[in-house]
Amino acid sequence: MKPVLPHLSRLFGAGLTVLLGTMATVMGAHAQPLALTAFSSVTGQQPPAPWRVVGVPGGKIPLTSFALVELDGRKVLRIEAAKSYANLVHELPAVVPEAGLRLGWRWRLDEPLRGADLRRREGDDSPLKLCALFDMPLDKLGLIERNLLRLARAVSGEKLPSATLCYVWDGTLAPGTLLDNAYSARVRFIVLDSGEQRLGQWVAHSRDLGADFRRAFGKESDAVPPLQAVLVGADADSTGGRSLGHVGDVTLSP
């Protein structure tokens, strides 16, 4: 049997790995509006607070590299994965997203990750992903998943997300594809871009979080739960490959 922490890390994919570190206590609903610190707002190379890097517990897997660089006249986030795993996480107040709340960003894939296949555990990697982490009530989960999540929360000491929605740039799956994470249905993917036809080109996206949540988790919950955090990342630990991409400012807007 695998040790509990590493096993649960991969079982819950982005949801558990993101928040197994020293996640700050989630703020109350009246603390502040939903807002994400812009990458373009800083002058150095380190992502601005409260963005922070979270990797797999135990440090056995190298961290994906995150750095701010000048590209096409603007400061953007450079993400390089090399047999690595990590996410750059921005925690948020526990506020239920208003109707029509949109998650916006632009990204650019410069070096694709070959050999990835999100349908299989052996290929569970992505060269670019942007995820929204939700606090869905546990009574909406099946008995097994509910107990697994409770165990993970007890082990980690954190209130881990019960529903994680990730937008990804995939190598082969068609745009619009919706699928479960190979380790757990608590993490679900929507493919937005695919293949290598647009390598080196900026691609902009604006997503209705409520609509996408209902598409991915609507059979479990008829209401959109509080949004806990947003993350950007890339991983190449399952395939042992390498990828390079860039992400511009991530925004939340009506």
PyRosetta script that sets phi, psi and omega in degrees:
from pyrosetta import init, pose_from_sequence

init()
pose = pose_from_sequence("MKPVLPHLSRLFGAGLTVLLGTMATVMGAHAQPLALTAFSSVTGQQPPAPWRVVGVPGGKIPLTSFALVELDGRKVLRIEAAKSYANLVHELPAVVPEAGLRLGWRWRLDEPLRGADLRRREGDDSPLKLCALFDMPLDKLGLIERNLLRLARAVSGEKLPSATLCYVWDGTLAPGTLLDNAYSARVRFIVLDSGEQRLGQWVAHSRDLGADFRRAFGKESDAVPPLQAVLVGADADSTGGRSLGHVGDVTLSP")
pose.set_psi(1, 137.3)
pose.set_omega(1, 178.9)
pose.set_phi(2, -71.4)
pose.set_psi(2, 152.0)
pose.set_omega(2, 173.5)
pose.set_phi(3, -56.0)
pose.set_psi(3, 149.5)
pose.set_omega(3, -171.7)
pose.set_phi(4, -60.1)
pose.set_psi(4, -50.9)
pose.set_omega(4, -173.7)
pose.set_phi(5, -63.4)
pose.set_psi(5, -52.6)
pose.set_omega(5, 178.3)
pose.set_phi(6, -60.4)
pose.set_psi(6, -38.5)
pose.set_omega(6, -179.5)
pose.set_phi(7, -63.5)
pose.set_psi(7, -46.3)
pose.set_omega(7, -179.4)
pose.set_phi(8, -68.7)
pose.set_psi(8, -31.2)
pose.set_omega(8, 178.7)
pose.set_phi(9, -58.6)
pose.set_psi(9, -47.7)
pose.set_omega(9, -179.1)
pose.set_phi(10, -77.9)
pose.set_psi(10, -29.9)
pose.set_omega(10, 178.7)
pose.set_phi(11, -60.4)
pose.set_psi(11, -45.2)
pose.set_omega(11, -177.2)
pose.set_phi(12, -94.7)
pose.set_psi(12, 1.9)
pose.set_omega(12, 174.6)
pose.set_phi(13, 53.4)
pose.set_psi(13, -132.3)
pose.set_omega(13, -175.6)
pose.set_phi(14, -58.9)
pose.set_psi(14, -40.7)
pose.set_omega(14, -173.9)
pose.set_phi(15, -57.9)
pose.set_psi(15, -48.8)
pose.set_omega(15, -177.5)
pose.set_phi(16, -80.1)
pose.set_psi(16, -44.5)
pose.set_omega(16, -175.9)
pose.set_phi(17, -61.4)
pose.set_psi(17, -38.8)
pose.set_omega(17, -178.9)
pose.set_phi(18, -59.5)
pose.set_psi(18, -42.6)
pose.set_omega(18, -168.8)
pose.set_phi(19, -109.5)
pose.set_psi(19, 11.8)
pose.set_omega(19, 178.9)
pose.set_phi(20, -75.7)
pose.set_psi(20, -15.5)
pose.set_omega(20, -179.8)
pose.set_phi(21, -78.1)
pose.set_psi(21, -150.7)
pose.set_omega(21, -176.4)
pose.set_phi(22, -89.0)
pose.set_psi(22, 62.6)
pose.set_omega(22, -177.6)
pose.set_phi(23, -67.0)
pose.set_psi(23, 133.1)
pose.set_omega(23, 178.8)
pose.set_phi(24, -67.6)
pose.set_psi(24, 154.1)
pose.set_omega(24, 178.1)
pose.set_phi(25, -61.3)
pose.set_psi(25, 133.7)
pose.set_omega(25, -179.5)
pose.set_phi(26, -64.7)
pose.set_psi(26, 132.6)
pose.set_omega(26, -175.6)
pose.set_phi(27, -78.7)
pose.set_psi(27, 161.1)
pose.set_omega(27, -178.4)
pose.set_phi(28, -71.9)
pose.set_psi(28, 167.4)
pose.set_omega(28, -173.3)
pose.set_phi(29, -66.6)
pose.set_psi(29, -21.5)
pose.set_omega(29, -177.1)
pose.set_phi(30, -101.8)
pose.set_psi(30, 14.2)
pose.set_omega(30, -173.8)
pose.set_phi(31, -71.4)
pose.set_psi(31, -54.1)
pose.set_omega(31, -177.0)
pose.set_phi(32, -167.1)
pose.set_psi(32, 159.5)
pose.set_omega(32, 179.6)
pose.set_phi(33, -70.4)
pose.set_psi(33, 161.8)
pose.set_omega(33, 177.0)
pose.set_phi(34, -68.7)
pose.set_psi(34, 121.1)
pose.set_omega(34, 179.0)
pose.set_phi(35, -154.5)
pose.set_psi(35, 145.0)
pose.set_omega(35, 179.7)
pose.set_phi(36, -116.2)
pose.set_psi(36, 132.3)
pose.set_omega(36, 179.2)
pose.set_phi(37, -66.2)
pose.set_psi(37, 129.9)
pose.set_omega(37, -174.2)
pose.set_phi(38, -77.8)
pose.set_psi(38, 137.9)
pose.set_omega(38, 174.9)
pose.set_phi(39, -64.7)
pose.set_psi(39, -33.3)
pose.set_omega(39, -176.1)
pose.set_phi(40, -74.7)
pose.set_psi(40, -4.6)
pose.set_omega(40, -174.9)
pose.set_phi(41, -87.6)
pose.set_psi(41, -4.3)
pose.set_omega(41, -175.6)
pose.set_phi(42, -115.9)
pose.set_psi(42, 161.9)
pose.set_omega(42, -178.2)
pose.set_phi(43, -103.9)
pose.set_psi(43, -21.5)
pose.set_omega(43, -177.7)
pose.set_phi(44, -85.3)
pose.set_psi(44, -167.9)
pose.set_omega(44, -178.4)
pose.set_phi(45, -99.0)
pose.set_psi(45, -12.7)
pose.set_omega(45, -177.6)
pose.set_phi(46, -89.3)
pose.set_psi(46, 138.0)
pose.set_omega(46, 176.5)
pose.set_phi(47, -57.4)
pose.set_psi(47, 139.2)
pose.set_omega(47, -176.0)
pose.set_phi(48, -74.6)
pose.set_psi(48, 147.4)
pose.set_omega(48, 173.8)
pose.set_phi(49, -62.6)
pose.set_psi(49, 146.9)
pose.set_omega(49, 6.3)
pose.set_phi(50, -89.0)
pose.set_psi(50, 12.4)
pose.set_omega(50, 172.9)
pose.set_phi(51, -57.9)
pose.set_psi(51, 135.6)
pose.set_omega(51, 177.8)
pose.set_phi(52, -150.7)
pose.set_psi(52, 150.8)
pose.set_omega(52, -177.8)
pose.set_phi(53, -85.8)
pose.set_psi(53, 132.1)
pose.set_omega(53, 177.1)
pose.set_phi(54, -130.1)
pose.set_psi(54, 123.9)
pose.set_omega(54, 179.4)
pose.set_phi(55, -112.3)
pose.set_psi(55, -169.1)
pose.set_omega(55, 178.8)
pose.set_phi(56, -72.6)
pose.set_psi(56, 132.9)
pose.set_omega(56, 179.3)
pose.set_phi(57, -56.0)
pose.set_psi(57, 142.6)
pose.set_omega(57, 178.4)
pose.set_phi(58, 96.7)
pose.set_psi(58, -16.9)
pose.set_omega(58, 176.2)
pose.set_phi(59, 68.0)
pose.set_psi(59, 19.9)
pose.set_omega(59, -177.9)
pose.set_phi(60, -81.0)
pose.set_psi(60, -17.3)
pose.set_omega(60, 178.2)
pose.set_phi(61, -110.8)
pose.set_psi(61, 128.4)
pose.set_omega(61, 179.2)
pose.set_phi(62, -56.7)
pose.set_psi(62, 150.9)
pose.set_omega(62, -178.9)
pose.set_phi(63, -83.3)
pose.set_psi(63, 136.9)
pose.set_omega(63, 167.2)
pose.set_phi(64, -60.0)
pose.set_psi(64, 144.1)
pose.set_omega(64, -174.9)
pose.set_phi(65, -92.7)
pose.set_psi(65, 131.7)
pose.set_omega(65, 177.2)
pose.set_phi(66, -123.9)
pose.set_psi(66, 128.9)
pose.set_omega(66, 177.9)
pose.set_phi(67, -152.7)
pose.set_psi(67, 148.7)
pose.set_omega(67, 176.7)
pose.set_phi(68, -90.9)
pose.set_psi(68, 131.2)
pose.set_omega(68, -177.5)
pose.set_phi(69, -136.8)
pose.set_psi(69, 160.2)
pose.set_omega(69, 173.0)
pose.set_phi(70, -86.8)
pose.set_psi(70, 127.4)
pose.set_omega(70, 179.2)
pose.set_phi(71, -148.2)
pose.set_psi(71, 126.1)
pose.set_omega(71, -178.9)
pose.set_phi(72, 54.1)
pose.set_psi(72, 37.9)
pose.set_omega(72, 174.1)
pose.set_phi(73, 82.0)
pose.set_psi(73, 6.9)
pose.set_omega(73, -179.7)
pose.set_phi(74, -138.1)
pose.set_psi(74, 154.4)
pose.set_omega(74, 176.4)
pose.set_phi(75, -81.0)
pose.set_psi(75, 124.7)
pose.set_omega(75, -178.5)
pose.set_phi(76, -135.5)
pose.set_psi(76, 169.0)
pose.set_omega(76, -179.3)
pose.set_phi(77, -91.8)
pose.set_psi(77, 123.8)
pose.set_omega(77, 175.5)
pose.set_phi(78, -95.0)
pose.set_psi(78, 127.5)
pose.set_omega(78, -177.6)
pose.set_phi(79, -123.0)
pose.set_psi(79, 116.4)
pose.set_omega(79, 179.7)
pose.set_phi(80, -121.9)
pose.set_psi(80, 121.1)
pose.set_omega(80, 176.3)
pose.set_phi(81, -108.4)
pose.set_psi(81, 134.7)
pose.set_omega(81, 178.7)
pose.set_phi(82, -146.3)
pose.set_psi(82, 94.8)
pose.set_omega(82, -175.1)
pose.set_phi(83, 52.0)
pose.set_psi(83, 38.1)
pose.set_omega(83, -167.6)
pose.set_phi(84, -131.1)
pose.set_psi(84, 171.8)
pose.set_omega(84, 175.7)
pose.set_phi(85, -150.0)
pose.set_psi(85, 133.8)
pose.set_omega(85, 170.3)
pose.set_phi(86, -175.9)
pose.set_psi(86, 159.2)
pose.set_omega(86, 175.3)
pose.set_phi(87, -129.3)
pose.set_psi(87, 148.5)
pose.set_omega(87, 173.0)
pose.set_phi(88, -102.9)
pose.set_psi(88, 113.8)
pose.set_omega(88, -167.8)
pose.set_phi(89, -109.0)
pose.set_psi(89, 138.4)
pose.set_omega(89, 174.1)
pose.set_phi(90, -123.0)
pose.set_psi(90, 107.9)
pose.set_omega(90, 179.8)
pose.set_phi(91, -75.8)
pose.set_psi(91, 155.8)
pose.set_omega(91, -176.2)
pose.set_phi(92, -135.2)
pose.set_psi(92, 159.7)
pose.set_omega(92, 170.7)
pose.set_phi(93, -61.2)
pose.set_psi(93, 152.8)
pose.set_omega(93, -178.7)
pose.set_phi(94, -80.8)
pose.set_psi(94, 78.4)
pose.set_omega(94, -177.6)
pose.set_phi(95, -117.0)
pose.set_psi(95, 134.2)
pose.set_omega(95, 176.0)
pose.set_phi(96, -69.8)
pose.set_psi(96, 125.1)
pose.set_omega(96, -179.3)
pose.set_phi(97, -58.6)
pose.set_psi(97, 135.8)
pose.set_omega(97, 176.5)
pose.set_phi(98, -69.6)
pose.set_psi(98, 157.2)
pose.set_omega(98, 178.7)
pose.set_phi(99, -57.8)
pose.set_psi(99, 132.3)
pose.set_omega(99, 178.2)
pose.set_phi(100, 84.9)
pose.set_psi(100, 2.5)
pose.set_omega(100, 178.6)
pose.set_phi(101, -58.7)
pose.set_psi(101, 130.7)
pose.set_omega(101, -175.9)
pose.set_phi(102, -115.4)
pose.set_psi(102, 139.3)
pose.set_omega(102, 174.1)
pose.set_phi(103, -102.4)
pose.set_psi(103, 120.2)
pose.set_omega(103, -175.7)
pose.set_phi(104, -122.9)
pose.set_psi(104, 148.0)
pose.set_omega(104, 176.6)
pose.set_phi(105, -171.0)
pose.set_psi(105, 171.7)
pose.set_omega(105, 169.1)
pose.set_phi(106, -132.9)
pose.set_psi(106, 145.3)
pose.set_omega(106, 178.5)
pose.set_phi(107, -140.4)
pose.set_psi(107, 165.5)
pose.set_omega(107, -175.6)
pose.set_phi(108, -146.6)
pose.set_psi(108, 123.5)
pose.set_omega(108, 177.4)
pose.set_phi(109, -97.9)
pose.set_psi(109, 121.7)
pose.set_omega(109, -177.5)
pose.set_phi(110, -103.2)
pose.set_psi(110, -35.3)
pose.set_omega(110, 175.6)
pose.set_phi(111, -131.9)
pose.set_psi(111, 116.1)
pose.set_omega(111, -176.8)
pose.set_phi(112, -73.7)
pose.set_psi(112, 160.7)
pose.set_omega(112, 176.1)
pose.set_phi(113, -101.7)
pose.set_psi(113, 108.7)
pose.set_omega(113, -177.1)
pose.set_phi(114, -90.6)
pose.set_psi(114, 145.1)
pose.set_omega(114, 178.6)
pose.set_phi(115, 93.8)
pose.set_psi(115, -4.8)
pose.set_omega(115, 179.3)
pose.set_phi(116, -75.2)
pose.set_psi(116, 146.9)
pose.set_omega(116, 176.9)
pose.set_phi(117, -152.6)
pose.set_psi(117, 100.0)
pose.set_omega(117, -175.4)
pose.set_phi(118, -65.3)
pose.set_psi(118, -9.9)
pose.set_omega(118, 178.7)
pose.set_phi(119, -80.8)
pose.set_psi(119, -13.2)
pose.set_omega(119, -175.8)
pose.set_phi(120, -126.8)
pose.set_psi(120, 148.2)
pose.set_omega(120, 177.2)
pose.set_phi(121, -62.1)
pose.set_psi(121, -35.1)
pose.set_omega(121, -178.3)
pose.set_phi(122, -67.9)
pose.set_psi(122, -20.2)
pose.set_omega(122, -179.1)
pose.set_phi(123, -116.4)
pose.set_psi(123, 19.7)
pose.set_omega(123, -173.5)
pose.set_phi(124, -74.9)
pose.set_psi(124, 69.0)
pose.set_omega(124, 179.7)
pose.set_phi(125, -137.7)
pose.set_psi(125, 158.7)
pose.set_omega(125, 176.8)
pose.set_phi(126, -148.9)
pose.set_psi(126, 137.8)
pose.set_omega(126, -179.5)
pose.set_phi(127, -77.0)
pose.set_psi(127, -22.4)
pose.set_omega(127, 176.4)
pose.set_phi(128, -150.7)
pose.set_psi(128, 131.9)
pose.set_omega(128, 175.1)
pose.set_phi(129, -147.8)
pose.set_psi(129, 150.4)
pose.set_omega(129, 175.0)
pose.set_phi(130, -137.3)
pose.set_psi(130, 123.2)
pose.set_omega(130, -169.6)
pose.set_phi(131, -123.7)
pose.set_psi(131, 146.9)
pose.set_omega(131, 172.3)
pose.set_phi(132, -113.5)
pose.set_psi(132, 129.6)
pose.set_omega(132, -175.4)
pose.set_phi(133, -108.2)
pose.set_psi(133, 123.3)
pose.set_omega(133, -174.8)
pose.set_phi(134, -115.0)
pose.set_psi(134, 150.8)
pose.set_omega(134, 177.1)
pose.set_phi(135, -102.3)
pose.set_psi(135, 79.3)
pose.set_omega(135, -180.0)
pose.set_phi(136, -80.7)
pose.set_psi(136, 137.8)
pose.set_omega(136, -179.8)
pose.set_phi(137, -54.8)
pose.set_psi(137, 138.6)
pose.set_omega(137, -177.0)
pose.set_phi(138, -64.3)
pose.set_psi(138, -26.5)
pose.set_omega(138, -179.0)
pose.set_phi(139, -69.9)
pose.set_psi(139, -6.9)
pose.set_omega(139, 175.5)
pose.set_phi(140, -85.2)
pose.set_psi(140, -12.3)
pose.set_omega(140, -177.4)
pose.set_phi(141, -90.8)
pose.set_psi(141, 157.9)
pose.set_omega(141, 172.1)
pose.set_phi(142, -69.0)
pose.set_psi(142, 163.4)
pose.set_omega(142, -174.1)
pose.set_phi(143, -58.7)
pose.set_psi(143, -46.0)
pose.set_omega(143, -177.6)
pose.set_phi(144, -64.9)
pose.set_psi(144, -48.8)
pose.set_omega(144, -179.3)
pose.set_phi(145, -65.0)
pose.set_psi(145, -36.2)
pose.set_omega(145, 178.5)
pose.set_phi(146, -61.8)
pose.set_psi(146, -45.0)
pose.set_omega(146, -179.6)
pose.set_phi(147, -69.7)
pose.set_psi(147, -36.8)
pose.set_omega(147, 177.2)
pose.set_phi(148, -64.0)
pose.set_psi(148, -41.6)
pose.set_omega(148, 179.3)
pose.set_phi(149, -67.3)
pose.set_psi(149, -39.5)
pose.set_omega(149, 176.8)
pose.set_phi(150, -61.9)
pose.set_psi(150, -40.3)
pose.set_omega(150, 177.6)
pose.set_phi(151, -63.4)
pose.set_psi(151, -44.3)
pose.set_omega(151, 179.7)
pose.set_phi(152, -62.3)
pose.set_psi(152, -40.3)
pose.set_omega(152, 178.7)
pose.set_phi(153, -66.5)
pose.set_psi(153, -38.5)
pose.set_omega(153, 179.0)
pose.set_phi(154, -65.9)
pose.set_psi(154, -41.6)
pose.set_omega(154, -179.1)
pose.set_phi(155, -66.9)
pose.set_psi(155, -42.1)
pose.set_omega(155, -174.7)
pose.set_phi(156, -84.4)
pose.set_psi(156, -24.7)
pose.set_omega(156, -174.9)
pose.set_phi(157, 76.2)
pose.set_psi(157, 12.7)
pose.set_omega(157, -178.8)
pose.set_phi(158, -122.2)
pose.set_psi(158, 154.5)
pose.set_omega(158, 175.0)
pose.set_phi(159, -86.1)
pose.set_psi(159, 86.5)
pose.set_omega(159, -174.9)
pose.set_phi(160, -71.8)
pose.set_psi(160, 150.4)
pose.set_omega(160, -177.1)
pose.set_phi(161, -66.7)
pose.set_psi(161, 142.4)
pose.set_omega(161, 179.6)
pose.set_phi(162, -95.0)
pose.set_psi(162, -8.3)
pose.set_omega(162, 178.4)
pose.set_phi(163, -150.4)
pose.set_psi(163, 117.9)
pose.set_omega(163, 180.0)
pose.set_phi(164, -121.1)
pose.set_psi(164, 123.3)
pose.set_omega(164, -179.9)
pose.set_phi(165, -110.0)
pose.set_psi(165, 120.0)
pose.set_omega(165, -177.3)
pose.set_phi(166, -116.6)
pose.set_psi(166, 129.0)
pose.set_omega(166, 170.3)
pose.set_phi(167, -92.6)
pose.set_psi(167, 134.0)
pose.set_omega(167, -173.4)
pose.set_phi(168, -133.6)
pose.set_psi(168, 155.5)
pose.set_omega(168, 166.8)
pose.set_phi(169, -102.2)
pose.set_psi(169, 113.5)
pose.set_omega(169, -174.8)
pose.set_phi(170, -109.0)
pose.set_psi(170, 161.6)
pose.set_omega(170, -178.4)
pose.set_phi(171, -83.1)
pose.set_psi(171, -29.0)
pose.set_omega(171, -172.7)
pose.set_phi(172, -134.2)
pose.set_psi(172, -30.8)
pose.set_omega(172, -175.6)
pose.set_phi(173, -69.5)
pose.set_psi(173, 143.7)
pose.set_omega(173, -175.9)
pose.set_phi(174, -70.2)
pose.set_psi(174, 143.6)
pose.set_omega(174, 173.7)
pose.set_phi(175, -54.8)
pose.set_psi(175, 138.6)
pose.set_omega(175, -177.2)
pose.set_phi(176, 96.6)
pose.set_psi(176, -12.6)
pose.set_omega(176, 179.2)
pose.set_phi(177, -62.3)
pose.set_psi(177, 133.1)
pose.set_omega(177, 174.6)
pose.set_phi(178, -115.8)
pose.set_psi(178, 128.1)
pose.set_omega(178, 178.8)
pose.set_phi(179, -151.1)
pose.set_psi(179, 157.1)
pose.set_omega(179, 176.5)
pose.set_phi(180, -77.4)
pose.set_psi(180, 151.4)
pose.set_omega(180, 168.1)
pose.set_phi(181, -58.3)
pose.set_psi(181, 144.9)
pose.set_omega(181, -176.3)
pose.set_phi(182, -66.1)
pose.set_psi(182, -18.5)
pose.set_omega(182, -178.7)
pose.set_phi(183, -100.1)
pose.set_psi(183, -30.2)
pose.set_omega(183, -176.2)
pose.set_phi(184, -160.8)
pose.set_psi(184, 138.8)
pose.set_omega(184, 175.6)
pose.set_phi(185, -73.5)
pose.set_psi(185, -2.6)
pose.set_omega(185, 174.6)
pose.set_phi(186, -71.5)
pose.set_psi(186, -15.1)
pose.set_omega(186, 175.4)
pose.set_phi(187, -119.4)
pose.set_psi(187, 126.8)
pose.set_omega(187, -179.2)
pose.set_phi(188, -129.7)
pose.set_psi(188, 145.3)
pose.set_omega(188, -175.4)
pose.set_phi(189, -110.0)
pose.set_psi(189, 142.8)
pose.set_omega(189, 165.4)
pose.set_phi(190, -121.0)
pose.set_psi(190, 121.1)
pose.set_omega(190, 179.3)
pose.set_phi(191, -79.3)
pose.set_psi(191, 123.9)
pose.set_omega(191, 178.4)
pose.set_phi(192, -103.2)
pose.set_psi(192, -40.7)
pose.set_omega(192, 179.1)
pose.set_phi(193, -129.6)
pose.set_psi(193, 152.5)
pose.set_omega(193, -174.4)
pose.set_phi(194, -147.2)
pose.set_psi(194, 147.2)
pose.set_omega(194, 173.8)
pose.set_phi(195, 79.3)
pose.set_psi(195, -165.5)
pose.set_omega(195, -172.5)
pose.set_phi(196, -119.1)
pose.set_psi(196, 10.4)
pose.set_omega(196, -177.0)
pose.set_phi(197, -66.4)
pose.set_psi(197, -26.4)
pose.set_omega(197, -175.9)
pose.set_phi(198, -112.3)
pose.set_psi(198, 27.4)
pose.set_omega(198, 177.3)
pose.set_phi(199, -58.9)
pose.set_psi(199, 137.1)
pose.set_omega(199, 177.6)
pose.set_phi(200, 75.9)
pose.set_psi(200, 7.9)
pose.set_omega(200, 179.1)
pose.set_phi(201, -114.6)
pose.set_psi(201, 139.2)
pose.set_omega(201, 176.1)
pose.set_phi(202, -74.1)
pose.set_psi(202, 133.6)
pose.set_omega(202, 177.3)
pose.set_phi(203, -124.6)
pose.set_psi(203, 124.4)
pose.set_omega(203, -177.4)
pose.set_phi(204, -99.3)
pose.set_psi(204, 144.9)
pose.set_omega(204, 178.6)
pose.set_phi(205, -136.6)
pose.set_psi(205, 145.7)
pose.set_omega(205, 172.5)
pose.set_phi(206, -139.8)
pose.set_psi(206, 115.8)
pose.set_omega(206, -172.1)
pose.set_phi(207, -117.8)
pose.set_psi(207, 137.4)
pose.set_omega(207, 173.4)
pose.set_phi(208, -79.0)
pose.set_psi(208, 105.8)
pose.set_omega(208, -174.2)
pose.set_phi(209, -61.6)
pose.set_psi(209, -41.8)
pose.set_omega(209, -179.6)
pose.set_phi(210, -62.9)
pose.set_psi(210, -45.4)
pose.set_omega(210, -179.6)
pose.set_phi(211, -63.8)
pose.set_psi(211, -42.4)
pose.set_omega(211, -179.0)
pose.set_phi(212, -70.5)
pose.set_psi(212, -35.9)
pose.set_omega(212, 176.4)
pose.set_phi(213, -62.6)
pose.set_psi(213, -45.0)
pose.set_omega(213, -179.4)
pose.set_phi(214, -64.8)
pose.set_psi(214, -33.8)
pose.set_omega(214, 176.9)
pose.set_phi(215, -66.1)
pose.set_psi(215, -42.3)
pose.set_omega(215, -175.2)
pose.set_phi(216, -81.6)
pose.set_psi(216, -38.0)
pose.set_omega(216, -172.6)
pose.set_phi(217, -123.3)
pose.set_psi(217, 10.1)
pose.set_omega(217, -173.5)
pose.set_phi(218, -61.0)
pose.set_psi(218, -25.0)
pose.set_omega(218, 178.5)
pose.set_phi(219, -73.4)
pose.set_psi(219, -16.5)
pose.set_omega(219, -179.3)
pose.set_phi(220, -102.6)
pose.set_psi(220, -29.7)
pose.set_omega(220, -175.4)
pose.set_phi(221, -143.3)
pose.set_psi(221, 130.0)
pose.set_omega(221, 178.8)
pose.set_phi(222, -90.6)
pose.set_psi(222, 0.9)
pose.set_omega(222, 178.5)
pose.set_phi(223, -129.5)
pose.set_psi(223, 149.1)
pose.set_omega(223, 177.6)
pose.set_phi(224, -81.5)
pose.set_psi(224, 121.0)
pose.set_omega(224, -177.3)
pose.set_phi(225, -81.6)
pose.set_psi(225, 174.3)
pose.set_omega(225, 179.1)
pose.set_phi(226, -58.5)
pose.set_psi(226, 143.7)
pose.set_omega(226, 176.5)
pose.set_phi(227, -90.8)
pose.set_psi(227, 121.1)
pose.set_omega(227, -176.1)
pose.set_phi(228, -91.0)
pose.set_psi(228, -37.3)
pose.set_omega(228, -173.2)
pose.set_phi(229, -165.5)
pose.set_psi(229, 163.5)
pose.set_omega(229, 172.0)
pose.set_phi(230, -126.5)
pose.set_psi(230, 144.1)
pose.set_omega(230, 178.0)
pose.set_phi(231, -137.8)
pose.set_psi(231, 155.4)
pose.set_omega(231, 168.2)
pose.set_phi(232, -123.7)
pose.set_psi(232, 151.1)
pose.set_omega(232, -178.0)
pose.set_phi(233, -173.4)
pose.set_psi(233, -179.7)
pose.set_omega(233, 174.1)
pose.set_phi(234, -159.7)
pose.set_psi(234, 146.8)
pose.set_omega(234, 178.5)
pose.set_phi(235, -143.3)
pose.set_psi(235, 146.2)
pose.set_omega(235, -179.7)
pose.set_phi(236, -143.6)
pose.set_psi(236, 26.9)
pose.set_omega(236, -177.3)
pose.set_phi(237, -79.5)
pose.set_psi(237, -30.8)
pose.set_omega(237, -179.6)
pose.set_phi(238, -74.8)
pose.set_psi(238, -39.9)
pose.set_omega(238, -178.0)
pose.set_phi(239, -88.5)
pose.set_psi(239, -20.4)
pose.set_omega(239, -175.6)
pose.set_phi(240, 71.8)
pose.set_psi(240, 23.9)
pose.set_omega(240, -176.5)
pose.set_phi(241, -101.0)
pose.set_psi(241, -158.6)
pose.set_omega(241, -177.3)
pose.set_phi(242, -146.3)
pose.set_psi(242, 145.1)
pose.set_omega(242, 175.4)
pose.set_phi(243, -148.6)
pose.set_psi(243, 160.5)
pose.set_omega(243, 178.1)
pose.set_phi(244, -142.6)
pose.set_psi(244, 130.4)
pose.set_omega(244, 178.1)
pose.set_phi(245, -151.1)
pose.set_psi(245, 173.0)
pose.set_omega(245, 179.7)
pose.set_phi(246, -135.6)
pose.set_psi(246, 148.5)
pose.set_omega(246, 178.5)
pose.set_phi(247, -132.9)
pose.set_psi(247, 133.2)
pose.set_omega(247, 175.2)
pose.set_phi(248, -85.7)
pose.set_psi(248, -167.5)
pose.set_omega(248, -178.7)
pose.set_phi(249, -57.6)
pose.set_psi(249, 140.1)
pose.set_omega(249, 176.4)
pose.set_phi(250, -104.6)
pose.set_psi(250, 131.5)
pose.set_omega(250, -174.6)
pose.set_phi(251, -129.2)
pose.set_psi(251, 153.1)
pose.set_omega(251, 170.5)
pose.set_phi(252, -120.9)
pose.set_psi(252, 125.1)
pose.set_omega(252, -174.6)
pose.set_phi(253, -149.0)
pose.set_psi(253, 155.5)
pose.set_omega(253, 178.7)
pose.set_phi(254, -61.5)
pose.dump_pdb("model.pdb")
